[in-house]
């Protein structure tokens, strides 16, 4: 049995980067904004609630969490939305 897999390039990661740049350059601003939004939402949906709250707290502070309607209580695991 022969292996039908072919290596088309010696540097697949470079091909990936060039294609990503090509696709990005072909996007208008609205399309790029929607893509970034969809990608972020998809990524954040993989987080647990605690992980997301910890990230928001670390990068943007508790004031941002409060602005999103998250009420922080005294215990580290006691968070309500």
Secondary structure per residue as TSV (DSSP state, phi and psi in degrees):
chain	resnum	aa	ss	phi	psi
A	1	X	-	360.0	131.3
A	2	X	-	-96.5	151.2
A	3	X	-	-85.4	120.1
A	4	X	-	-88.2	0.1
A	5	X	-	-75.7	137.0
A	6	X	-	-120.7	145.1
A	7	X	-	-95.8	110.0
A	8	X	-	-83.4	-22.8
A	9	X	-	-145.7	153.9
A	10	X	S	-81.7	-16.9
A	11	X	-	-133.5	80.9
A	12	X	H	-60.6	-38.7
A	13	X	H	-62.8	-35.4
A	14	X	H	-66.8	-40.6
A	15	X	H	-61.0	-44.0
A	16	X	H	-59.1	-46.8
A	17	X	H	-64.4	-42.6
A	18	X	H	-64.8	-41.3
A	19	X	H	-66.8	-42.3
A	20	X	H	-60.0	-43.0
A	21	X	H	-64.2	-40.3
A	22	X	H	-61.6	-47.0
A	23	X	H	-64.3	-43.7
A	24	X	H	-61.9	-43.1
A	25	X	H	-65.3	-24.0
A	26	X	T	-85.9	-5.9
A	27	X	-	-87.6	141.0
A	28	X	-	-82.8	173.0
A	29	X	H	-60.5	-44.0
A	30	X	H	-63.6	-41.5
A	31	X	H	-64.8	-41.7
A	32	X	H	-65.7	-40.9
A	33	X	H	-60.8	-44.1
A	34	X	H	-64.5	-40.2
A	35	X	H	-62.9	-46.3
A	36	X	H	-61.7	-45.6
A	37	X	H	-58.8	-50.1
A	38	X	H	-60.8	-39.8
A	39	X	H	-66.6	-43.3
A	40	X	H	-63.9	-45.5
A	41	X	H	-60.9	-44.2
A	42	X	H	-60.8	-43.4
A	43	X	H	-66.2	-46.0
A	44	X	H	-69.1	-25.2
A	45	X	T	-67.1	-17.0
A	46	X	T	-82.9	-14.6
A	47	X	S	-78.0	154.6
A	48	X	-	-79.3	165.0
A	49	X	H	-59.0	-42.4
A	50	X	H	-63.6	-40.4
A	51	X	H	-63.6	-42.8
A	52	X	H	-66.0	-44.3
A	53	X	H	-62.0	-41.9
A	54	X	H	-61.7	-41.3
A	55	X	H	-65.7	-45.3
A	56	X	H	-61.3	-44.5
A	57	X	H	-60.7	-45.2
A	58	X	H	-64.3	-44.1
A	59	X	H	-90.1	-29.1
A	60	X	H	-126.8	-10.5
A	61	X	-	90.8	166.2
A	62	X	H	-68.2	-27.5
A	63	X	H	-61.6	-37.9
A	64	X	H	-65.5	-43.3
A	65	X	H	-58.5	-45.4
A	66	X	H	-62.0	-37.2
A	67	X	H	-64.4	-26.5
A	68	X	T	-86.0	0.5
A	69	X	T	88.4	16.1
A	70	X	-	-91.9	125.5
A	71	X	E	-101.4	114.1
A	72	X	E	-88.5	132.4
A	73	X	-	-103.9	-178.8
A	74	X	S	-67.2	-40.5
A	75	X	S	-76.6	149.5
A	76	X	T	-66.1	-25.9
A	77	X	T	-99.1	0.4
A	78	X	-	-95.8	86.9
A	79	X	E	-124.2	133.3
A	80	X	E	-121.4	153.1
A	81	X	-	-113.9	360.0
